[in-house]
Amino acid sequence: MKPINLSDKLSMFATHWDPHVVADYNTNDVMVVKFKGEFPFHQHEDTDDFFLVLEGEMIMDIEGQDPHVVKAGELFIVPKGVVHRPRAEEETKVLLIEPKGVPNTGNSGVIPATKPRI
């Protein structure tokens, strides 16, 4: 047990859409990731999707809805089965929590990230 400095962890990589595991929480991975540009629309059939914006601004597109702007210090949870797409005009730093073994890409057809532990 020790504190985890998320800024330090985020400084360890420069890639976008590439989550890195920083901790375990029950049966979940706690990850940090950097967003820039847009991710494909996708859904997760069996799990909700948790996003906490640490720095910057994310836009969450939900199929059939107006876009949701999510700013630093705000979180957004996409319920399982809902088609969504995160995007960010400028680099945005995000904390994710998802069950271990769940691909971050949902059913998008994109190859899932390897989720290295840092």
N, C-alpha and C positions, 0 to 999 in steps of 0.2 A: 504494500500500500504506500503510495506516494503521489504527490500532486503531479499532474501532467500539464505542461505548458503548451497550449495549443498553438501559440505564435511560433514557438521553437519548432514544433512538429511541422507546421506549414512552411517554414523556411527551408525544410530539408528536400523539397521537390518543387519543380516549376511547371509540371505538366497540368493539363486541364482534363476534367472528366475522368480522373484517375484516383479513386478513393484509396486512402492509406489508413489501416487500422491502428488506432492509438490505445485502445483499451477494450476489455471484455466487460459486458454488463449482462449478467444472467446468461441467456443463450443468444445474446446479440453482440454484434460488432459495433463499436463506437469508432467512427471514422472522420477524418478531415479530408476535404477535397476542394479544388479550385475550379470554378466554372468560368468559362468565357465562350461566347457564341451560343449555339443552341444544341440541345440534345434531341434526338428523335422522339416523337410521340410514342408512348408505350404504356403498359399497365402491368401491375403485379396482381395476379389472381388471388394469392393466398396471404398477402401481408400489406399492411399500411406502409406508407413511405413518409419518413420523418426528416425534415429539413430545418436546421437552425442557422440563420445567416449570422456569421461572426463579423464579417467586414464586407462592405459593398452593398449591392442591391441585386436581387434575383427577381425574375419574372416567372411566375408559374402559369403556364397555359393549361387550362382544363377544357377538354372537348365540350363544346356547346355553351361555354361561359366566356365572359369578358376576362382578360388577363388579370392576375392578382400580382401586385407589386409587394415584395417581401424585403424589408430593409434590415440593416444590422440591428441585432437584438430581438428580431421577430422570428417566430417559427411558423411553419406551415406543414400540416399533415394531410397527405392525400390518402383517402380511404382505399382499401384494396378493391381492385376491379375498375377503378376510375382511370380513364385514359388521360395522360398528362405529359407535359414537356417543360422541364426547367430550362431557363436561358438567362444570359446575362450579357449586357452590352460591354461592360468593363469587367475586369477580373473580380470575382466575388469569392470569398472564402466561407465555406459552409461546413457544419458538423452534421453528420448523418448517423442514424441508428437504424440498423436492420438485422434481422435474424442471420446468424452464421449460415453460410452456404447459399444464401439467396443471391442470385446474380443482380448486380446493380442496374442492368439493362432491361429488365422485364422481358416483354415479348417484342422488343424493337428490332431484333435481327442483328444488332450490334454485338460484336464479341465482348463478353463480360470482362471487366477489369480484373486483374489478378489480386488486388487488394493486399499489397505487401504490408507487413507489420513494421512500424517505425517507433 
